[in-house]
Amino acid sequence: MISVIIPTLNEENYLPILLNDLNNQTYKDFEIIVADANSKDKTREIAKEFGCIIVDGGMPGIARNAGAKVANGNYLMFFDSDVSIKSDFLEKTFNEFQNRYLEICSCDFISDRKRYDYLYTFYNHYVRYVQYFKPVSGGAFIFTTKRLFNHLNGFDENITHCEDHDLISRASKLVKFRLLNDVSVEVSSRRFLKTSFMDGLKSLIHAEVLKKIKGKITDDSIHYEFGNYDDLDDVKEKERRLHDFLKFKDSLKKLKSAINRRTKTKKDKSVKSKKYKTSNKKPKRKKRKLSK
């Protein structure tokens, strides 16, 4: 059996999407555990309606460990609450996991918004490159055996940032970590919508630098937002405004390009016209001098 574990905090808008995806899976031998950090919205009610096991959670690492403690399955599958998966995800994941004799893995992440595709493409290439010598991966999806997870004592709850990287780093010293080839997870880009792409990128770079210096981030040197996102309507409104702005910007570029083409065409016609007039001028006849 697979135990699917989802940390939540005020996720009434996103959690139903993932739970619906899980309900539609072709692979049926799994349970869903929602580790909730005292949500103030309807997150727990939604989880109960879907028949999930509900436990008290906290920050992501704490919540995942809490879910793992009550898990009945021999395999643990960790998801962020704002992801989406295809109906054959569990089946393909489990088959490839078994066929490749893996103990822990992740997969490619794809953006739910096209404008961020290049960012996730870069991320996927980077993670695939380093998986053989210094593996890392985000916590949006991690799949592992329960025996390995217990041997590692789960996520380090003292870490305040990149606890998922730490788990994979420790696991890779015992077994091989790999990215799956047959599946991918669609990830919400709401983090970038709430702040900005540049702020998100700066935070990632800052985290990597601190990890190099400190090894583990156990203080509040990086502010981590968990469950403190705008609701779905606000996010959609921000996205609509951004889309309208980009569309307007694109229209201006097209207009400028059209004006430049028209101006160039006029200039070309003007030059051709001058050349034509010049070529059609009758050469002046030289006056013959009459001989005396």
C-alpha positions as CSV (number, residue, x, y, z in Angstrom):
1,M,0.0,0.0,0.0
2,I,1.1,3.6,-0.7
3,S,0.4,6.2,2.0
4,V,0.0,9.6,0.3
5,I,0.9,12.4,2.8
6,I,-0.1,16.1,2.2
7,P,0.9,18.9,4.5
8,T,-1.8,21.7,4.6
9,L,-2.5,25.1,6.0
10,N,-5.6,27.0,4.7
11,E,-5.7,25.1,1.4
12,E,-9.5,24.9,0.8
13,N,-9.0,26.2,-2.8
14,Y,-6.2,23.9,-3.9
15,L,-6.5,20.7,-1.9
16,P,-9.7,19.6,-3.6
17,I,-7.9,19.7,-7.0
18,L,-5.3,17.2,-5.8
19,L,-7.8,15.0,-3.9
20,N,-9.9,14.8,-7.1
21,D,-6.9,13.8,-9.0
22,L,-6.1,11.1,-6.4
23,N,-9.7,9.8,-6.5
24,N,-9.4,9.3,-10.3
25,Q,-6.2,7.2,-10.1
26,T,-6.0,3.9,-12.0
27,Y,-4.0,2.5,-9.1
28,K,-6.2,2.0,-6.1
29,D,-4.1,0.6,-3.3
30,F,-3.4,3.8,-1.4
31,E,-4.6,5.9,1.6
32,I,-4.5,9.7,1.9
33,I,-3.2,11.4,5.0
34,V,-3.7,15.2,5.4
35,A,-1.4,16.7,8.1
36,D,-3.0,20.0,8.8
37,A,-1.5,22.9,10.7
38,N,-4.8,24.2,12.3
39,S,-6.3,25.7,9.2
40,K,-8.8,28.5,9.7
41,D,-10.7,27.7,6.5
42,K,-12.5,24.5,5.3
43,T,-9.4,22.5,4.7
44,R,-10.2,19.9,7.3
45,E,-13.8,19.6,6.3
46,I,-12.8,19.0,2.7
47,A,-10.3,16.4,3.7
48,K,-12.9,14.6,5.8
49,E,-15.4,14.7,2.9
50,F,-12.8,12.9,0.7
51,G,-12.3,10.2,3.4
52,C,-8.7,11.3,4.3
53,I,-7.0,10.4,7.5
54,I,-6.4,13.8,9.3
55,V,-3.6,14.4,11.7
56,D,-2.2,17.6,13.3
57,G,0.6,19.0,11.3
58,G,2.8,22.1,11.4
59,M,5.6,23.3,9.1
60,P,6.1,21.0,6.1
61,G,8.8,18.8,7.6
62,I,6.9,18.4,10.9
63,A,3.7,17.7,9.0
64,R,5.2,15.1,6.7
65,N,6.7,13.3,9.7
66,A,3.4,13.4,11.5
67,G,1.7,11.8,8.5
68,A,4.4,9.1,8.2
69,K,3.9,8.1,11.9
70,V,0.3,7.0,11.2
71,A,0.9,5.7,7.7
72,N,-0.2,2.1,7.1
73,G,1.6,1.7,3.7
74,N,5.1,0.4,3.0
75,Y,5.6,3.3,0.6
76,L,5.3,7.0,1.4
77,M,4.4,9.5,-1.2
78,F,4.7,13.2,-0.3
79,F,2.9,15.9,-2.2
80,D,2.5,19.6,-1.7
81,S,-1.1,20.5,-1.5
82,D,-1.1,22.8,-4.6
83,V,0.0,20.2,-7.2
84,S,-1.9,18.3,-9.9
85,I,-1.3,14.8,-11.3
86,K,-2.6,12.7,-14.2
87,S,-4.9,9.7,-13.6
88,D,-2.2,7.1,-14.2
89,F,0.4,8.9,-12.0
90,L,0.5,6.4,-9.1
91,E,0.4,3.4,-11.4
92,K,3.3,4.6,-13.6
93,T,5.3,5.9,-10.5
94,F,5.0,2.6,-8.7
95,N,5.9,0.5,-11.7
96,E,9.0,2.5,-12.6
97,F,10.0,2.6,-9.0
98,Q,9.9,-1.2,-8.8
99,N,11.4,-1.8,-12.2
100,R,14.4,0.4,-11.4
101,Y,14.9,-1.0,-7.9
102,L,14.7,2.5,-6.3
103,E,14.3,3.4,-2.6
104,I,13.7,7.2,-3.1
105,C,12.8,9.3,-6.1
106,S,11.2,12.4,-7.5
107,C,10.2,13.6,-11.0
108,D,10.1,16.6,-13.3
109,F,8.0,19.5,-12.2
110,I,6.0,21.5,-14.8
111,S,4.4,24.9,-14.3
112,D,0.7,25.4,-14.4
113,R,1.4,28.7,-16.2
114,K,3.2,28.8,-19.5
115,R,5.2,32.0,-18.8
116,Y,7.2,30.0,-16.1
117,D,7.9,27.0,-18.3
118,Y,11.5,28.1,-18.9
119,L,12.2,28.3,-15.2
120,Y,11.0,24.8,-14.5
121,T,12.8,23.5,-17.6
122,F,16.0,24.9,-16.2
123,Y,15.2,23.4,-12.8
124,N,14.5,19.9,-14.2
125,H,17.7,19.9,-16.3
126,Y,19.7,21.0,-13.2
127,V,18.2,18.3,-10.9
128,R,18.7,15.6,-13.6
129,Y,22.3,16.7,-14.0
130,V,23.2,16.6,-10.3
131,Q,21.2,13.5,-9.4
132,Y,24.3,11.3,-9.9
133,F,26.7,13.1,-7.6
134,K,24.9,15.7,-5.4
135,P,21.2,15.0,-5.7
136,V,18.5,17.6,-4.7
137,S,14.8,17.9,-5.2
138,G,11.9,20.0,-4.1
139,G,9.2,18.7,-1.8
140,A,6.3,19.1,-4.3
141,F,6.8,15.3,-4.8
142,I,9.0,12.7,-3.1
143,F,8.4,9.0,-3.1
144,T,10.3,6.7,-0.8
145,T,10.1,3.3,1.0
146,K,8.9,3.5,4.6
147,R,11.9,1.5,5.8
148,L,14.4,4.1,4.3
149,F,12.4,7.0,5.7
150,N,12.4,5.5,9.2
151,H,16.1,4.6,9.0
152,L,16.7,8.3,8.2
153,N,14.4,9.4,11.1
154,G,12.3,11.3,8.6
155,F,12.7,15.0,7.9
156,D,14.9,17.0,10.1
157,E,12.4,19.2,12.1
158,N,15.1,21.7,13.1
159,I,15.6,22.8,9.6
160,T,13.5,25.8,8.6
161,H,14.3,25.8,4.9
162,C,15.2,23.1,2.3
163,E,14.3,20.2,4.6
164,D,13.5,18.3,1.5
165,H,17.0,18.8,0.0
166,D,18.4,17.6,3.3
167,L,16.4,14.4,3.4
168,I,17.5,13.5,-0.2
169,S,21.1,14.4,0.6
170,R,21.1,12.0,3.6
171,A,19.3,9.3,1.7
172,S,21.7,9.5,-1.3
173,K,24.6,8.4,1.0
174,L,22.8,5.1,1.5
175,V,20.9,4.5,-1.7
176,K,20.7,6.0,-5.2
177,F,18.3,8.8,-5.7
178,R,16.8,9.2,-9.2
179,L,14.2,11.2,-11.1
180,L,11.5,9.2,-12.8
181,N,11.2,9.3,-16.5
182,D,7.5,8.3,-17.0
183,V,5.7,10.9,-14.9
184,S,5.7,14.6,-14.0
185,V,3.9,16.8,-11.5
186,E,2.1,20.1,-12.4
187,V,3.1,22.7,-9.8
188,S,1.3,25.9,-8.9
189,S,3.2,29.1,-9.7
190,R,1.3,31.1,-7.0
191,R,4.5,31.9,-5.1
192,F,5.7,34.0,-8.1
193,L,2.2,35.6,-8.4
194,K,2.2,36.6,-4.8
195,T,5.6,38.4,-4.9
196,S,7.5,38.3,-8.1
197,F,9.7,36.1,-10.2
198,M,12.8,38.0,-9.2
199,D,12.0,37.8,-5.5
200,G,11.5,34.1,-5.8
201,L,14.8,33.7,-7.7
202,K,16.7,35.8,-5.1
203,S,15.2,33.7,-2.3
204,L,16.4,30.4,-4.0
205,I,19.9,31.8,-4.6
206,H,20.1,33.1,-1.1
207,A,19.1,29.6,0.2
208,E,21.7,27.9,-1.9
209,V,24.4,30.3,-0.6
210,L,23.4,29.8,3.0
211,K,23.4,26.0,2.5
212,K,27.0,26.2,1.2
213,I,28.1,28.3,4.3
214,K,26.0,26.7,7.1
215,G,25.2,23.3,5.7
216,K,21.7,23.4,7.2
217,I,19.4,26.4,7.6
218,T,18.0,26.2,11.2
219,D,17.2,29.8,11.8
220,D,14.9,32.5,10.3
221,S,17.5,33.9,8.0
222,I,15.1,33.1,5.1
223,H,11.5,33.9,5.5
224,Y,9.4,30.9,4.4
225,E,5.7,31.4,3.5
226,F,3.6,28.4,4.4
227,G,-0.2,28.6,3.8
228,N,-0.1,32.3,3.6
229,Y,-1.1,32.8,0.0
230,D,-3.9,34.9,-1.5
231,D,-7.0,32.9,-2.2
232,L,-7.5,31.5,-5.6
233,D,-9.7,34.4,-6.8
234,D,-7.1,37.0,-5.9
235,V,-4.4,35.0,-7.6
236,K,-6.5,34.7,-10.7
237,E,-7.1,38.4,-10.6
238,K,-3.4,39.2,-10.4
239,E,-2.8,36.8,-13.2
240,R,-5.5,38.4,-15.3
241,R,-4.0,41.8,-14.8
242,L,-0.5,40.6,-15.6
243,H,-1.8,38.8,-18.7
244,D,-3.6,42.1,-19.8
245,F,-0.4,44.0,-19.2
246,L,1.7,41.6,-21.2
247,K,-0.9,41.5,-24.0
248,F,-0.9,45.3,-24.1
249,K,2.9,45.4,-24.1
250,D,2.9,42.8,-27.0
251,S,0.4,44.9,-28.9
252,L,2.7,48.0,-28.5
253,K,5.6,46.0,-29.9
254,K,3.6,44.8,-32.9
255,L,2.4,48.4,-33.5
256,K,5.9,49.7,-33.3
257,S,7.1,47.0,-35.6
258,A,4.3,47.8,-38.1
259,I,5.1,51.5,-38.0
260,N,8.8,50.7,-38.6
261,R,7.9,48.5,-41.6
262,R,5.7,51.1,-43.0
263,T,8.3,53.8,-42.6
264,K,10.9,51.6,-44.2
265,T,8.6,50.8,-47.1
266,K,7.9,54.5,-47.7
267,K,11.7,55.2,-47.6
268,D,12.3,52.4,-50.1
269,K,9.6,53.7,-52.4
270,S,11.0,57.2,-52.1
271,V,14.5,56.0,-53.0
272,K,13.2,53.9,-55.9
273,S,11.3,56.9,-57.1
274,K,14.3,59.2,-57.0
275,K,16.4,56.5,-58.9
276,Y,13.6,56.2,-61.5
277,K,13.5,60.0,-62.0
278,T,17.2,60.2,-62.2
279,S,17.4,57.3,-64.7
280,N,14.7,58.9,-66.9
281,K,16.3,62.3,-67.2
282,K,17.4,63.1,-70.8
283,P,21.1,63.8,-71.0
284,K,21.9,67.4,-71.8
285,R,23.1,67.8,-75.4
286,K,26.3,69.6,-75.8
287,K,26.1,72.7,-77.9
288,R,28.2,72.4,-81.0
289,K,30.4,75.3,-81.7
290,L,30.0,76.5,-85.3
291,S,33.2,76.7,-87.1
292,K,34.0,80.1,-88.7
